[in-house]
Amino acid sequence: MLKRAVKTIAHGLFLALFLPAAAATAFGRLPTVFTLFAHACALVPGILGDYARIAFYRLTLRNCSLHSRVSFGSFFVDREVSLGRGVYIGPYCVIGRCRIGDRTQIASQVQILSGQRQHVRDETGRISGSEAGTFEAVEIGPDCWIGASAIIMAAVGAGTTIGAGAVVVNDIPGGVVAVGNPARVVRKTAPAGRPS
């Protein structure tokens, strides 16, 4: 009970502390200023950094639960994100447009791209900047585990495990384990309470 009360007070204090920063970004609607503060928050160490990041993102992302954790070095590159309750994001992750379901855990150095078509080539073969691309919100269901250094460009179904270093370029269904580049399903996950 005491721990919950302390956490609630800490969340309130950090929300108040980061309200001016969020307002300076027009609550995430000014991309350049949003990026500046997202990078700055990513570098705040320890538990204070955890509270700072979640407060800033609560005030600027499309939807963000205060009951989640974004670790040191991790940041969102776009405000069009929905972050569920109980989500854990490990250190040094770079996250684009996405919807992350409740209780999903993301290991360190994971990248979640805003889809697969952020850069296009013109008729001469020259690559464009991101302003010419298409940004999509990648869906990651609840209760997923995304292994270290995975790259996610397509949907991941509920209860799925993505192996370390996997590259998800096609939608992965729920309740499976997927590994490799490109990621492919290797087996189903075990029901809760049963060994896999």
Secondary structure by P-SEA (a helix, b strand, c coil): caaaaaaaaaaaaaaaaaaaaaaaacccccaaaaaaaaaaaaacccaaaaaaaaaaaaacccbbbcccccccccccccccbbbccbbbbccbbbbcbbbbccbbbbccccccccccccccccccccccccccbbbbbbbbbcbbbbccbbbbcbbbccbbbbccccccccccccccccccccbbbccccccccccc
